[in-house]
Amino acid sequence: MAGAVEEALRWFEQGAREAWDRALSLGVKEAMVVHHDDGDGLAAAAAVKAALERSGLKAKLICLEKLFPSVVRALHSGSGRLIFYCDIGSPHADLISEANGGRNLTIILDHHDPRQASDPAVVDLNLEHAGLRGEEDFSGSTCCYLFARALDRANRDLSYLALVGSCEIPAGFKGINALVLKEALADKVVERSGRKLLIRKLGIEVRKLFSLLQVLGPVGYYVGGPELGVKAALEGVSDEVRALADELEAKRKAINKRLLASLYKRGLRREGRIQWFDAGNAYKGMGSKVIGTFCSYLSYQRKLVRPDMFVIGLMHMEPTIPGFGQLEGDFVKVSVRAPKALRADIDAGKVPTAVGLLEEATKGFGIAVDGHAYAASCVIPADKVGEFIRRAASISSGQKGLGAWL
């Protein structure tokens, strides 16, 4: 594995240097940084923002929950721009390529399962292209930190951001993340305190900062949380930001408690090998990432869920993207999680992966389908919920050929 990691790093660093040389040749003074809204996405955006600003470029941040095609087309409507996608983008490299048409240099720094970019101006530095696994070996923020480090070795002081974002990976610090941890300790960017890692510059533990970003981004998506999260990741957590995070988390916990009580009372609906629920407008005013977090929690509730079936959660989406504008249409966010017992069947090819299930079940109407083998999400039109459930039940129970899943 060590040899594979070293080879992947060489591939990445060469690609990053070549991409940066192309970026410098544009002569632009500003770069657009499109990033995901979860803890990994905010840490990723912080790493790229810091690296760009240290290089003399202004960074314009745009936080997205999902990559709507209309948004991608609008972002790429101009020409001669420098655009980064951080912890988002790889699963939609084909869509980005089509929208870009060679007009803007676009650099994707992500760890989600990728599609192939057809536009030479779209450079996807996802390390899955080099043989590593985004579910275990690196996060989106790790990819962004490696890019920052390739620009200037002085950016090694940003290594803690990779560790923060990588807290979302259940396997711990493996693969490239293990090397980044070793580097951060050697550089005294972080220090051990028992089993905890303290970020020396910010005076906060790695996992505590991750937890705070997980609240500010998704739960606070419509109240400026992502911007505050990126700032906190670079400058530290102020009393005001901490108070906002506490308030947001209290609201989310109250909703989670009510929703969980309702599910224990009436149960999840089951068909094929899916078990699902519709949260409706329960999370109104919050970003749609919250339904995925709830599904992850739910997948471990043995008294409520069957461990051999996919957990699917639905919620109504707000029709607004902060800093961008209104979306046309009525949409539902779909999140899928695979309980631990189901993962062996996924690995053996007996059932589709989570992302494969969504790709097949939403074919023709799914928007921004992305994720990993055990966790995935997408957006669908509200009037397609019934069709999606019927398809997902059929596909999950093996009523379609295995080739459709791979």
N, C-alpha and C positions, 0 to 999 in steps of 0.2 A: 504493500500500500504506500510505503514511503516513496518508492520510485515513481508511482503514479501521481502522487501529490507534487513531487518536484517537477515532473514533466508538465503537469497542468499549470503550475506556476510559471514555468518558462513560456508556455504558450500564451498565457494571459499577459505577462509583462511585455512580451513582444507586440502583441495586439494593442495593448494600452498605449505603448510609446508611439506606434504607428498612427493610432487614432488621434493622439494628442498633437502630433506633428501636423496632421491634416486640419485639426481644429485651429492651431496657431496660424495656419496659412489663410484662414478665412478672414482674419483681421477684425473679428467682431469684438465688441466691448461687453456683451451680455450673453449669457447662456440661459436657456429655459430648462429648469429641473423639474420634471414630472415625477412624482413619487407616490407610493402607496401610503395609506393612512394609519397602518398599524405600527407597533413599536419598532419592528424591523425597518419599515418604510421611513419612519421619522429619523432613525439613526442613520440610515442610508443617505437620506437627503442632507443631513447635517454634515456627513463626511465629504460629500461632493461639494456642497456649498462652501465649506471651509477651504477646501483645496482650490476651488475656482477663485475665491476672493483673495487668497494668498498669491494667486498667479496674476492678479490684476483684473479679473473679470467679475462683473456683477452677476449674481445668480437670482433669477426670478423663479420662485417656487410655485408649483401648481400641484395641489394634493388631490388625488383621485381615489375613489373607492374601487371603481371598475373602469376599464377602458371602453367607453361607448364609442362606436364607430363615428358618430357625428362629432364627438369631441376630438378624436384623432385627426379627422379630416380638417377640422378647424385649426388645430395646432400646427399642421403641416401645410397650411394653405399658402404661406409665404415662401420665400426662397433665401438662400444664403445664411440661414440660421444655424445655431449650434443647439441641439436638443439632447438632453439626457433623460433616460428613463431609469429610475432607481427603485429596485424591488418590485418592478412592474414592467411589463413590456414583452418579455421573451415569448410567452404563449401566443402573442399577437404580432410577432415580427412580420408575418405575411401581410396582415392588415396595415401595419405601419409602413411597410415597403410600398404597398399599393398607394397609400395616401401620400407618401413622401415623393415618389417619382423622381428621385435623384436630386431634389431641390435643396435639401438641408442635410448637413452632417448630423446623423442621429446615432448616439451611443447608448446601448442598452446594457445595464449592469444589474443582473437579476439572478435568481436561483430557482424559479419556477420552471416546470417542464416546458422546453422551448419548441417553437416552430421555426422553420428555416426562413431567413430573410432573403428576398429575391433582389433587393435593391443594394448595389454596392455601396451606396451612401449610408446604409443602415448597418452598423457594426454591433453585433451581439457578442459581448464578452462573457456570457453565461458559461461558467466552468463545467456545466453539464456537457457542453460541446467538446470538452477535453477529457471526458470520461468520469467525472466526479458526480456525486449525487447531492442535489440541492436539499433533499430531505435530511441529510446527515452531515455532509462534509463542509458545507459553507452556507451562509445566509446571504440575503440581498445586501445587507450592510457590510458583510465581509467582502463581497465583490466590489462595493463602492470604496471601502478602505484600501483594498489592493490597488485600485485605480489611483487613488490619492497618493499612495506610496510610490507608485510608478512615476507619477509626475515629479515628485520631489521627496527624497528620503527624509527630509525634515518633517514630513507629514506622518511619520511614525507615531507622533504624539496623539494621533487620532485613533490608534488601535483599539482603545476602549470601546469605541462606537461599534466595531465589529462584534465585540463580545456582548454588548448590550443587545443588539438586534438578534444575535444568535441564541439568546435565551428562549426563543420560540421553538427551537429544535429540541425535541424530547431526548435525543441521544446524547446530549451534552456536547462538550467541545472535542470533536473528532476531526480527522482529516486536516484540512487547511485551518480550521478553527483552533485546533490544538497547537499549530505552529504560531498562530497569531497570539494565543494566550502566552506561550513561552516568550515571545518577543515583547509583549506588553509587560510581563513580569521583569524581564531582563532590563528593559528601558525604564523601569520604575514608573510606568504610566499607571499601572494598577499594583496593588499589594495584597497579599493574602492576610485575612484576619479570621483564623480558624478555617471554616469551609467557605467563607465569604470572600468576595473580591471587592476591594475598595478602590474607587476611582480617585486618585490623589488630588487631581486638579479641582474636582467638583465636590469632594468630600461626601460622596454618596456611593452606596453599594451598587454593583452592576445590575443585580436583579431588581433592586428597588427602583432604579431609574427605568428599567424595562417596564416594570409594572405601571409606573406613572405614565410612560409614553403610551402604553396600551389603553389607558383611560383617556388621556388628552386627545389622542388621534381619533379613534373610532367613536367613543362616547361624546367627545366634545367637537365632533366634526363640523357642526353648524354654528359653533360659538367661538371660533378662532383657536380651537385646541391644537390643531396640527402646527400652526405657526409658533405657538407658545412652546410646544413640545420640542421643536427643532432648536429654538433658542435655549431652552433648558438643557438640552443635550450638549450644547457648546459652552454655555456660560454658567450653568448651575440652576438649581431650583429655588426660585424666590418664594417667600411666604404666600404671596398672592396666588402664584401658580399652584402651590401645594394645596391651598384652600379650595381652589377651583376643582382640582382633581378629586379631592375628598368629597366635594358636593356632587360632582358627576357620578362618582363611584357609588355613593349612597343611593342616588336615583336609580342607577342600573341594578344594584342589588335588590332594591325594592321591587322592581319590575320582574327580575329573575325569580324572586321568591313567589310572587303571585302566579307567574307562568308555570313554575314548577308544581305549585300546589294544584293548579288547574289540570296539569297533565297527570298527576298522581290520582286525581279524582276521576278523570274520564279516559285516561290512557292515550297512547299513540295509536294512530290508524296504521294498519299493516296490510300489505299486499305484496305478493312475490317475496323478495328478500329485502324490502324496504319497510321502514317504520318512520312515519312522518307526522309533522304537526304544522299548523299555520299560526304564527304569532300575530298576524294581521297588523294593526296599528299600535300594538302594545309598546313598541320602542319609538314611537313618534318623536321627532326632534333629535334623534341620535343617528349616527352613521350606521350603515347596514352591516359593518363588520361584527357588530354585537351579536347577531344571530349565529355567526360561525363560532364565536367564543362560547355561547350558550350550548350549541350542539356538541362542542368538544367536551364540555362539562357533563352534558347529558349522556354521552357515550360511555361514561364510567359508572352510571347509576344502574347497578345490576338489578335492583328491585323494580325498575321502571322499563328498561330497554332490554331487548334480546341481543346478546353479544354476537350473534351470527348474522345480523341484518344491518344494512346501512341505516344510519340516522340522517334524516333529511329535515331541515327546518326552512320555513318560508316566512318572509316578512315583507310588508309593503314598503317601497322606497320613496323617500322624499324626491320630488321632481326638480331639485335644485343642486347645482354644483357650486359651492362657494368660490367666488373669484372668477367664475366662468359664465354662469347663466343658467337658464331654464332648459330642461329636457322636454322634448315633445313626446308625449305618450304616458301611459300608466304602467309602471313596472313593479316586479316582485323579485326580491333577492332570494336565491336558492343556495343553501349551504349543505354540504354532504360530509359526514365523518364516518370512518370505519372503526367500529369498536375493535379492541385488541384481538378477540377471538376470530374476527372476520379477516384479519390481515393475512393469516396463513393461507386462506383460500384465494386471496388476491395474489399473493406471491406465487401460488401454485397454478395460477391461470384458470381457476375454477369459476371465478366471478370477475367482472371487470374491475379496473382500478376506479377510484372515486372520480377522477377527472375523465376517464374513459366512459363511465356511466353517464356523466353529464353531457359529454360530447355527443354520444349516440342518442340519448333521450331528448335532447333539445335541438337535434339537427333540423335546420331550416328556420329556427326562431331563437336559438340561444345567443346571448350577447356576452362577450368577454368571459368565455369559459376558460378557467385556468385553475391550477393547483398542483397537487401531487397524487401519489398512489392512494394515500389514506385520507386525504382532506382536499376538498375542491369546492368551487363556488361559481356561480354565474348569475346572470340577470335574464329574466324572461318577461314577455308582455303579460300583463295580468290576466288576459283572456285565454292564455295558453296553459294555465296551471293544471286543469283537468287532463289535458292531453299529455303533459309532462309526466304526471303521476302514472297514467296508464302505461306509457312507454317505459318508464323507470322500473315499474313492477315487472313488466314482461322481460326486459333485458337482464335485470338482476337475478331472475329465476332461471336464466339459461334458455329462454325461448328464442334467442338470436344466436347466430354462429359466433364462435369465439373470435373469428377474424375481425368482426365488427368492433371488438373491444380493444384491439392492439394497434 
